[in-house]
Amino acid sequence: MKVFDVIVIGGGLSGFMSAAVSANRGQRVALLTYGSGSLPLASGAIDFLNAEVPDEAIKNLPAHHPYKKIGLKNIDAAAKFFCDVTAQADLPYNGNLSAQIPIVTAVGTLKYSGLVPESMNASKLLDKKKIFVAGIKGLKDFYAAMIIDNLKKIFPDKIFEAATLDLKLLGGRDITCMDAAQLLTGNEQIFADALKNLNATEDDAIIIPPILGLEGNSSRAAVKSQLRAEILETTCLPPSPPGIRLQRAFIKYLQKSGVKIFETSKVVRGVVEGKKVTGVVVENAVREKTFPAKKIILATGGFYSGGITMREFDNPIEPIFNLPVFFTTGAENWSNENLFGDKPQGFSMTGIFTDANLNPIDAAGKILFENLHVVGANLGGCDKIFERSAGGIAIASAYKGATL
Ligand SMILES: Cc1cc2nc3c(=O)[nH]c(=O)nc-3n(C[C@H](O)[C@H](O)[C@H](O)COP(=O)(O)OP(=O)(O)OC[C@H]3O[C@@H](n4cnc5c(N)ncnc54)[C@H](O)[C@@H]3O)c2cc1C
């Protein structure tokens, strides 16, 4: 079998980004994955850090933080590369590393992110006088009245109006945003006609659930071109059409770039010679198969996706290469009473420690494998949910891992 220049293990955001950057550098790349990663659940926005000016705040992080190993130059380059991938899939994103952009959440609060889909960029609300919030009859988990109640606290001077659109297309049963996005693809005119009935002007904005298609920007363009008002999508409960659009944008890019994608391919172990990994072994229903490679990127998603497991308390395991896993010891330090409190959760800091080349290291700082790079949610030492850095660390570590 031919030797791949790069094998990426894991098909989430960090795996896709690693494969995309590697392919862009002319490498022969294979991506091995099972399961779909967390993108279909995610908002589609990329959070760098919960700070007004993320790049300034990143400079002050402790030395063991993944961002300090990645470096600002790489984080910035990753943001640009990411926007290029999405632009090529006609899925425009706004933002950068130096500022935060608001998006409206499903409950009507504002969430600030570094890179946001243009369809969700709520800074466009600032100069609007009137805001319509339009739900869809039969659509679950979108409550216009609640969204308006919360937005009124943020924008007390604006006028709000709730609406419920009856799109006959959707039938009688309760549907999710995913169902609605699927049903409206190719039937955008029905939605556009319903929105036109609101008689919104260029001084207005219409906030809607994220149902403008599951791919690219074409559904949004078809609707928006018929309205004078700005149209904005909120986040939603999973499954999330904006996350799925992002996943599809990457898959399109990888296919175009010649990356070989092997789905339902669970990597069970590495083939190791001294400090080099020469290949990985995949197990499927029938047999095992070895994929030889010059370089491996481990993007298996940490605790959330099976990249790290823990059958016994205080004994987390990285199951493919048996890498040492950093974790917070002692049950009393494992979690806080308050899930969304004011300090990081011990369990959420669990992960693998690396050197500046993202090579895994042991407790003494010794490099374990010279051609294995660890990226994304696998990286330990920070609570990515608490500090709101999951997407940023995923794309930036992937960028660095792929360019080494
Ligand atoms: C509900 C939700 C909302 C989120 N919202 C945001 C947000 O608003 N902003 C933000 O920045 N981030 C958000 N995130 C985080 C973000 O989407 C990703 O979780 C994060 O970027 C980590 O990505 P990853 O690629 O490292 O891991 P994952 O996305 O978990 O992907 C890991 C992949 O590896 C595969 N894998 C695991 N083990 C193996 C193996 N042995 N062999 C082959 N494949 C394997 C898994 O099946 C999976 O496909 C959210 C996440 C969730 C779950």
The ligand as an SDF file (V2000), in Angstrom:
LIG
                    3D

 53 58  0  0  0  0  0  0  0  0999 V2000
  -23.1410   21.3190   21.2810 C   0  0  0  0  0  0  0  0  0  0  0  0
  -21.8450   21.9390   20.8840 C   0  0  0  0  0  0  0  0  0  0  0  0
  -21.7990   23.2920   20.5870 C   0  0  0  0  0  0  0  0  0  0  0  0
  -20.5950   23.9130   20.2460 C   0  0  0  0  0  0  0  0  0  0  0  0
  -20.5780   25.2460   19.9460 N   0  0  0  0  0  0  0  0  0  0  0  0
  -19.4110   25.8510   19.6820 C   0  0  0  0  0  0  0  0  0  0  0  0
  -19.3480   27.2570   19.4470 C   0  0  0  0  0  0  0  0  0  0  0  0
  -20.3600   27.9630   19.4820 O   0  0  0  0  0  0  0  0  0  0  0  0
  -18.1480   27.8110   19.1900 N   0  0  0  0  0  0  0  0  0  0  0  0
  -16.9880   27.0730   19.1550 C   0  0  0  0  0  0  0  0  0  0  0  0
  -15.9280   27.6300   18.9360 O   0  0  0  0  0  0  0  0  0  0  0  0
  -17.0100   25.7410   19.3590 N   0  0  0  0  0  0  0  0  0  0  0  0
  -18.1860   25.1130   19.6290 C   0  0  0  0  0  0  0  0  0  0  0  0
  -18.2200   23.7700   19.8560 N   0  0  0  0  0  0  0  0  0  0  0  0
  -16.9410   23.0110   19.8110 C   0  0  0  0  0  0  0  0  0  0  0  0
  -16.5090   22.5590   18.4390 C   0  0  0  0  0  0  0  0  0  0  0  0
  -17.5290   22.3090   17.5490 O   0  0  0  0  0  0  0  0  0  0  0  0
  -15.6760   21.2660   18.5150 C   0  0  0  0  0  0  0  0  0  0  0  0
  -16.1410   20.4570   19.5540 O   0  0  0  0  0  0  0  0  0  0  0  0
  -14.2840   21.5140   18.8390 C   0  0  0  0  0  0  0  0  0  0  0  0
  -13.8480   22.4230   17.9180 O   0  0  0  0  0  0  0  0  0  0  0  0
  -13.4670   20.2170   18.8800 C   0  0  0  0  0  0  0  0  0  0  0  0
  -13.3640   19.6390   17.6020 O   0  0  0  0  0  0  0  0  0  0  0  0
  -12.4750   18.3590   17.3630 P   0  0  0  0  0  0  0  0  0  0  0  0
  -12.3200   18.1760   15.8910 O   0  0  0  0  0  0  0  0  0  0  0  0
  -11.2320   18.4320   18.1680 O   0  0  0  0  0  0  0  0  0  0  0  0
  -13.3310   17.1420   17.9770 O   0  0  0  0  0  0  0  0  0  0  0  0
  -14.6880   16.4610   17.4740 P   0  0  0  0  0  0  0  0  0  0  0  0
  -15.5430   17.3940   16.7440 O   0  0  0  0  0  0  0  0  0  0  0  0
  -15.2380   15.7980   18.6790 O   0  0  0  0  0  0  0  0  0  0  0  0
  -14.2210   15.3470   16.4270 O   0  0  0  0  0  0  0  0  0  0  0  0
  -13.4910   14.1970   16.7900 C   0  0  0  0  0  0  0  0  0  0  0  0
  -13.6480   13.1420   15.7010 C   0  0  0  0  0  0  0  0  0  0  0  0
  -12.7470   12.0600   15.9170 O   0  0  0  0  0  0  0  0  0  0  0  0
  -13.4300   10.8250   15.6840 C   0  0  0  0  0  0  0  0  0  0  0  0
  -12.7140    9.7500   16.4010 N   0  0  0  0  0  0  0  0  0  0  0  0
  -12.5620    9.5630   17.7350 C   0  0  0  0  0  0  0  0  0  0  0  0
  -11.8400    8.4510   17.9650 N   0  0  0  0  0  0  0  0  0  0  0  0
  -11.5350    7.9250   16.7490 C   0  0  0  0  0  0  0  0  0  0  0  0
  -10.7980    6.7510   16.3300 C   0  0  0  0  0  0  0  0  0  0  0  0
  -10.2640    5.9090   17.2120 N   0  0  0  0  0  0  0  0  0  0  0  0
  -10.7030    6.5210   15.0050 N   0  0  0  0  0  0  0  0  0  0  0  0
  -11.2540    7.3590   14.0860 C   0  0  0  0  0  0  0  0  0  0  0  0
  -11.9460    8.4630   14.4340 N   0  0  0  0  0  0  0  0  0  0  0  0
  -12.0810    8.7520   15.7460 C   0  0  0  0  0  0  0  0  0  0  0  0
  -14.8140   11.0990   16.2240 C   0  0  0  0  0  0  0  0  0  0  0  0
  -15.7520   10.1600   15.8210 O   0  0  0  0  0  0  0  0  0  0  0  0
  -15.0400   12.5090   15.6380 C   0  0  0  0  0  0  0  0  0  0  0  0
  -15.4550   12.4080   14.3000 O   0  0  0  0  0  0  0  0  0  0  0  0
  -19.4020   23.1360   20.2060 C   0  0  0  0  0  0  0  0  0  0  0  0
  -19.4520   21.7640   20.4820 C   0  0  0  0  0  0  0  0  0  0  0  0
  -20.6460   21.1670   20.8340 C   0  0  0  0  0  0  0  0  0  0  0  0
  -20.6480   19.7020   21.1460 C   0  0  0  0  0  0  0  0  0  0  0  0
  1  2  1  0
  2  3  1  0
  2 52  2  0
  3  4  2  0
  4  5  1  0
  4 50  1  0
  5  6  2  0
  6  7  1  0
  6 13  1  0
  7  8  2  0
  7  9  1  0
  9 10  1  0
 10 11  2  0
 10 12  1  0
 12 13  2  0
 13 14  1  0
 14 15  1  0
 14 50  1  0
 15 16  1  0
 16 17  1  0
 16 18  1  0
 18 19  1  0
 18 20  1  0
 20 21  1  0
 20 22  1  0
 22 23  1  0
 23 24  1  0
 24 25  2  0
 24 26  1  0
 24 27  1  0
 27 28  1  0
 28 29  2  0
 28 30  1  0
 28 31  1  0
 31 32  1  0
 32 33  1  0
 33 34  1  0
 33 48  1  0
 34 35  1  0
 35 36  1  0
 35 46  1  0
 36 37  1  0
 36 45  1  0
 37 38  2  0
 38 39  1  0
 39 40  1  0
 39 45  2  0
 40 41  1  0
 40 42  2  0
 42 43  1  0
 43 44  2  0
 44 45  1  0
 46 47  1  0
 46 48  1  0
 48 49  1  0
 50 51  2  0
 51 52  1  0
 52 53  1  0
M  END
$$$$
